């Protein structure tokens, strides 16, 4: 006697019942809450930059370049590859 199989659709749980629209709205609400929480830190960062410029410790370009260097190190940018690409772009511009 052959075994018969029947497809059984699993019952939807609450997680499956959440619509795409609800997920989008929940995501945006979370991003908005994080942006609001980060605002004081953004202002503190801006004040730090202003303080360094006003005191003559660094100019805006030095701050900009130092920040770029920091982000490149943080992102583990391949310096040799970047230098090669920089030279290619420089020749083409």
Beta strands, then each sheet from edge to edge (+ up, - down):
end
